[in-house]
Structures are given as C-alpha cells and as structure tokens.
C-alpha cells in the first residue's frame, strides 16, 4: 500500500511542480510585490497601494460592473440550465441532438461567436429588424448602456450548454420510480422538477452554481472585442482596469487590484460554502 502511494506521488510530481512554479509561488510573490512602491529602490509601502486603488474611481466602476454582471449572469445560467436539463430528461434518447446544439457555442472559437453576435446586433442586423417588425424603433445595441444586453446574452448562450451537461449527468442518477409515484399523485412537470429533481441533485446544483459564478467573472474577452480597451461605463469591467494599467506598466496597481478582487471572490465563496454547510450538516 505504501509503495502504491509513492508511485502516485511520483506520477503527480510533474503536475505539482508546474502548479507550484506557475501558480503558488507567483501568487505569494505577487503579494510581496503589491506591498512595494515599484521604484528602483523597491521601497516597502505596506497597504498604501491598496488605499490608492480603492480610492481610484475607475477601479470602483470596474469592480461594480464586474459584480453586477456576475450577479446577473450566474443565476440566469443556473436556472436556465436546470430547466433545459429537466426538459431534455423527458426526451431520453432523442435529447442527444439538442445537447450537441447547446454545447456548440462552448466549442466555437470566441472570434467566430463575436463576429456573428456583432452582425446580429448591428443597427441593420437581424435583431433590429425584429424590433422594427414588432413596431418599435431600432436600437444602437453596440453603443452606450444598451451594449450590456447583447454582452450578457452572449455570455449566457456561450456557457449554458456546459451547465446543462453537468445537470443532465446528475439527473441520470435520479431513480425513475420517484417520478412515477409523483405522476400517480398528480404532480406536474414543474412540481416534479423543483420538489423531486432539485433536492436529489443538490450537490451538483451547488457545483454548477459555483462554476457559473466563476465563469461569469471571465466576461472581459467578449466585452473587450466589442467595446475596446475603453468601452462605455456600463460595461467597463475590472479586467479593463487591470489591462490598461498593465499596458502603462503600472504593475503595482495591477497586482493590487487583482488581490483586492481575489479577496472579494474568496469571501463570497466562503459565505456560499458556509451556508451550504449550515443547510446540510451531514454532508
């Protein structure tokens, strides 16, 4: 047994070495770097960098928009993925084609997706034509505050398929007899989904929500492609702030902003896991 454990550690050694070199050591090195002034002498300034970043209005705007977009995208992705997975469960073998369609945006190159999206939401695009057909005025979707809508819609479309697959794998483990008994008692589809399915797959549902929230923080690429380095205030994210500071070689500001954001994310997930532990103390 001891020999098998040594072999396992030996096999894990290359991956652990890369993890230490490219993630763990740079993480703690960045903490040290954020406490220096970045001058030639590299003087220690303590938390002064953090105070300056917190008082920076661009950082405040980027942090606010990042959290708002994540709070909007994550719950919508979770709820939509659960409903779609529950609907696909009723199709059984016929659901394979629909699952492939849902996963297609996840597999497509981002450049192709963004090109299609900009053409659809262009002033003369398909979406505006539908708006005109319904009797409304055309909207400049790719400018101003309206740009937030296509960005959020794009991100939901791109990421909901992966969450559907996770939900579908969990739904496959739910025993069919539970649904048969519920049908005999007169329970409809909505009742079965939220009274039987969801409680049975709660660990997977929590995982999907965590992953959806983490992925929601990665919305920068889509926003940068459509809005550029300095987009409208409605979609200016924290990644824009960090990217622009990096272009100006303000490395202290980049690392400080990154660690402030990391503290916020860790606090959020700590509260989520704590609430989960309170609700299910036996798990």
C-alpha positions in Angstrom: 0.0 0.0 0.0 2.8 2.4 0.9 4.6 1.6 -2.3 1.4 2.4 -4.3 1.2 5.8 -2.6 4.8 6.6 -3.5 4.1 5.7 -7.2 1.0 8.0 -7.1 3.1 10.9 -5.7 5.7 10.2 -8.3 3.1 10.4 -11.1 1.7 13.6 -9.6 5.1 15.3 -9.3 5.3 16.9 -12.8 1.8 18.4 -12.4 2.5 19.6 -8.9 5.8 21.1 -9.9 4.1 23.1 -12.7 1.4 24.2 -10.2 4.0 25.4 -7.7 6.1 27.2 -10.3 3.3 28.9 -12.3 0.6 29.4 -9.7 1.5 29.1 -6.0 4.9 30.8 -6.0 3.8 33.7 -8.3 0.7 34.1 -6.1 2.7 34.7 -2.9 5.3 36.7 -4.9 2.6 39.0 -6.1 1.5 39.7 -2.5 5.1 40.9 -1.8 5.1 42.9 -5.0 1.8 44.7 -4.1 3.4 46.0 -0.9 6.3 47.8 -2.7 6.3 51.1 -4.5 7.8 49.8 -7.7 10.6 52.3 -7.7 14.3 51.4 -8.4 14.9 51.0 -4.6 11.7 49.0 -4.4 10.7 50.6 -1.0 8.2 49.0 1.3 4.9 51.0 1.5 2.6 48.5 3.2 -1.0 48.9 2.4 -0.6 52.3 0.6 -1.1 50.7 -2.8 -4.3 49.2 -1.7 -5.6 52.5 -0.3 -4.8 54.3 -3.6 -6.5 51.6 -5.7 -9.6 51.5 -3.5 -9.9 55.3 -3.9 -9.5 55.1 -7.7 -12.8 55.9 -9.4 -12.0 53.7 -12.4 -11.3 50.7 -10.1 -14.6 51.4 -8.3 -16.5 51.4 -11.5 -14.8 48.3 -12.9 -15.4 46.4 -9.6 -19.1 47.5 -9.5 -19.7 46.4 -13.1 -17.9 43.1 -12.7 -20.0 42.2 -9.7 -23.2 43.3 -11.4 -22.6 41.3 -14.5 -21.7 38.2 -12.4 -24.8 38.6 -10.2 -26.9 38.8 -13.4 -25.3 36.1 -15.5 -24.7 33.3 -12.9 -28.3 32.9 -11.6 -29.7 33.1 -15.1 -27.3 30.4 -16.4 -28.0 28.2 -13.4 -31.8 28.4 -13.7 -31.9 28.1 -17.5 -29.5 25.2 -17.4 -31.6 23.4 -14.8 -34.8 23.9 -16.7 -33.3 22.8 -20.0 -31.7 19.7 -18.4 -35.0 18.7 -16.9 -36.8 19.2 -20.2 -34.1 17.1 -22.0 -34.6 14.3 -19.5 -38.1 13.8 -20.7 -36.8 13.3 -24.3 -34.4 10.5 -23.2 -32.5 9.2 -26.3 -33.9 11.9 -28.5 -32.1 14.6 -26.4 -28.6 13.9 -27.9 -29.0 16.3 -30.8 -30.3 19.1 -28.6 -27.3 18.6 -26.2 -24.9 18.9 -29.1 -26.6 22.1 -30.2 -26.3 23.5 -26.6 -22.6 22.7 -26.5 -21.9 24.2 -29.9 -21.3 27.7 -28.6 -18.9 26.3 -25.9 -16.8 24.7 -28.6 -16.9 27.5 -31.1 -13.9 29.9 -31.3 -14.7 33.2 -29.5 -13.8 35.3 -32.6 -16.4 33.5 -34.7 -19.1 33.9 -32.0 -18.3 37.6 -31.5 -18.4 38.2 -35.3 -21.8 36.5 -35.5 -23.0 38.5 -32.5 -21.9 41.9 -33.8 -23.6 41.2 -37.1 -26.9 40.1 -35.4 -26.9 43.2 -33.1 -25.8 45.7 -35.8 -28.0 48.7 -36.5 -29.2 46.9 -39.6 -28.9 43.4 -38.2 -31.5 40.6 -37.5 -32.3 41.8 -34.0 -33.2 45.3 -35.1 -35.2 44.0 -38.0 -37.3 42.0 -35.5 -37.6 45.1 -33.3 -39.0 47.1 -36.3 -41.4 44.3 -37.2 -42.8 44.5 -33.6 -43.4 48.2 -34.1 -40.5 49.6 -32.1 -37.6 51.9 -33.1 -34.2 50.5 -33.9 -31.7 50.3 -31.0 -28.0 51.0 -31.1 -27.2 47.7 -29.3 -23.4 48.1 -29.7 -23.2 51.6 -28.2 -23.9 53.1 -24.8 -25.7 51.3 -22.0 -27.6 49.1 -24.4 -24.4 47.2 -25.1 -24.8 45.4 -21.8 -27.8 43.4 -23.1 -26.0 41.7 -26.0 -22.9 41.1 -23.8 -25.0 39.3 -21.1 -27.0 37.4 -23.7 -23.8 36.3 -25.5 -22.2 35.0 -22.3 -25.4 33.1 -21.2 -25.6 31.5 -24.7 -22.0 30.5 -24.6 -21.9 29.0 -21.1 -25.3 27.5 -20.5 -24.5 24.3 -22.5 -21.8 23.1 -20.2 -24.0 23.6 -17.2 -26.8 21.6 -18.9 -24.4 18.7 -19.4 -23.5 18.7 -15.7 -27.2 18.8 -14.7 -28.0 16.1 -17.2 -25.4 13.7 -15.7 -26.8 14.3 -12.3 -30.4 13.8 -13.4 -29.5 10.4 -14.9 -28.8 9.2 -11.4 -32.3 10.0 -10.1 -34.4 6.9 -9.8 -37.4 6.9 -12.3 -39.7 5.4 -9.6 -39.8 8.8 -7.9 -41.3 10.4 -10.9 -43.7 7.5 -11.5 -45.0 7.9 -7.9 -45.3 11.6 -8.3 -47.2 11.3 -11.5 -49.7 8.9 -9.8 -50.2 11.6 -7.2 -50.9 14.2 -9.8 -47.7 16.1 -9.7 -46.9 18.1 -12.8 -43.6 18.8 -14.6 -42.8 21.9 -12.6 -43.6 20.2 -9.3 -41.5 17.2 -10.1 -38.6 19.3 -11.2 -38.4 21.5 -8.1 -39.7 19.1 -5.5 -38.0 15.9 -6.6 -35.3 16.6 -9.1 -33.6 19.6 -7.4 -33.4 18.2 -3.9 -32.0 14.9 -5.3 -29.2 16.7 -7.2 -28.4 19.5 -4.7 -24.6 18.8 -4.6 -24.3 19.0 -8.4 -26.6 22.1 -8.4 -24.3 23.8 -6.0 -21.3 22.9 -8.1 -23.0 24.2 -11.2 -23.8 27.5 -9.5 -20.2 27.9 -8.3 -18.8 27.2 -11.8 -21.4 29.6 -13.4 -20.3 32.3 -11.0 -16.6 31.7 -11.6 -17.1 31.8 -15.4 -19.2 35.0 -15.1 -16.0 36.8 -14.0 -14.4 35.9 -17.3 -16.6 38.1 -19.4 -13.7 40.5 -20.3 -12.8 38.9 -23.6 -16.2 39.4 -25.1 -16.5 43.0 -23.8 -13.0 43.9 -25.0 -13.7 42.6 -28.5 -16.9 44.6 -28.9 -16.2 47.7 -26.8 -12.4 48.0 -26.9 -10.0 48.9 -24.2 -12.1 51.9 -23.0 -15.7 50.9 -23.5 -18.8 52.7 -22.2 -19.1 52.9 -18.5 -21.9 50.4 -18.4 -19.6 47.5 -19.4 -16.2 48.8 -18.1 -15.1 45.8 -16.0 -12.2 45.3 -13.6 -10.3 43.4 -16.2 -10.3 46.6 -18.3 -8.8 48.5 -15.5 -6.1 45.9 -14.9 -5.4 45.5 -18.7 -5.0 49.3 -19.1 -2.7 49.5 -16.1 -0.6 46.7 -17.4 -0.3 48.5 -20.8 1.0 51.5 -18.9 3.5 49.3 -16.9 1.8 50.1 -13.6 2.4 46.6 -12.2 1.8 47.6 -8.6 -1.7 48.7 -9.5 -2.4 45.5 -11.5 -1.3 43.2 -8.7 -3.1 45.2 -6.0 -6.3 45.3 -7.9 -6.1 41.6 -8.6 -5.6 40.7 -4.9 -8.5 43.0 -3.9 -10.7 41.2 -6.3 -9.4 37.8 -5.2 -10.3 38.7 -1.6 -13.8 39.6 -2.6 -14.3 36.4 -4.6 -12.9 34.2 -1.7 -15.2 36.0 0.8 -18.1 35.3 -1.5 -17.4 31.6 -1.9 -16.6 31.2 1.8 -20.1 32.5 2.6 -21.6 30.2 0.0 -19.9 27.1 1.4 -20.7 28.1 4.9 -24.4 28.5 4.1 -24.3 25.1 2.3 -22.7 23.5 5.4 -25.4 25.0 7.6 -28.2 23.7 5.5 -26.7 20.2 5.1 -24.6 19.4 8.2 -24.4 15.7 7.5 -22.8 16.1 4.0 
